[in-house]
């Protein structure tokens, strides 16, 4: 049995602001260890807050901040991540 296997869950909420190209979003992720010999426990929580900006039909930019907390770690405050992502979508 591999103790590194985990079950990942994510709940995401987006709000479409009328007549605005910016869409705020919030998500929370949990990681649940499946094969840990000491017992099954949640070992990681991740919170993400983002703003999506729609340039046009195919191009989007996302600015986000993430708080990653390892529950069984000595680092009680977690790790903070700030990022910028570019998305291009197309139909085949």
C-alpha positions in Angstrom: 0.0 0.0 0.0 1.3 3.4 -0.9 0.8 6.0 1.9 1.3 8.9 -0.6 -2.1 8.3 -2.3 -4.7 10.9 -1.4 -8.2 11.9 -2.3 -8.4 15.5 -3.5 -11.7 17.5 -3.3 -12.3 21.0 -4.5 -15.2 23.3 -4.1 -15.2 26.4 -6.3 -17.5 29.4 -6.3 -17.5 32.0 -9.1 -19.6 35.1 -9.4 -20.4 36.6 -12.8 -20.7 40.3 -12.3 -23.2 41.7 -14.8 -21.7 44.0 -17.5 -18.1 43.4 -16.2 -15.2 41.5 -17.7 -13.8 40.6 -14.3 -15.1 37.4 -12.5 -14.1 36.9 -8.9 -13.7 33.3 -7.7 -13.0 31.4 -4.4 -12.0 27.8 -4.0 -11.1 25.5 -1.2 -9.3 22.1 -1.7 -8.7 19.3 0.8 -6.3 16.4 0.6 -7.3 13.2 2.4 -4.7 10.5 2.8 -6.1 7.1 1.9 -3.4 4.5 2.8 -1.7 6.1 5.8 -0.8 3.4 8.4 -1.5 5.7 11.3 -5.1 6.3 10.1 -6.9 8.2 7.5 -6.5 12.0 8.0 -6.8 15.3 6.2 -3.2 16.4 5.6 -3.5 19.6 3.5 -5.9 22.5 2.9 -5.6 25.0 0.1 -7.5 28.2 -0.2 -7.5 30.2 -3.5 -8.9 33.6 -4.3 -8.8 34.8 -7.9 -9.9 37.4 -10.5 -10.5 36.3 -14.1 -10.4 38.9 -16.8 -11.9 38.1 -20.1 -10.0 39.9 -22.9 -12.2 38.4 -25.7 -13.9 35.1 -26.5 -10.7 33.1 -26.6 -8.2 34.9 -24.2 -8.4 35.1 -20.4 -6.0 36.3 -17.7 -6.3 35.2 -14.1 -4.6 36.8 -11.1 -4.7 34.7 -8.0 -3.5 34.2 -4.5 -3.2 30.8 -2.7 -2.8 29.8 0.9 -1.5 26.3 1.2 -1.6 24.8 4.8 -0.1 21.5 5.6 -2.0 20.4 8.8 0.6 18.1 10.2 3.6 20.4 9.5 5.5 22.6 11.9 4.8 25.6 9.6 1.4 26.6 11.2 1.0 29.6 8.9 1.2 27.8 5.6 2.7 29.0 2.3 1.5 31.9 0.3 1.5 31.9 -3.5 0.7 34.8 -5.8 0.4 34.2 -9.5 -0.7 35.3 -12.9 -2.0 32.9 -15.6 -2.9 33.3 -19.2 -5.5 31.0 -20.9 -6.3 30.6 -24.5 -9.2 28.4 -25.5 -10.4 27.3 -29.0 -12.9 24.9 -30.5 -11.9 22.0 -32.7 
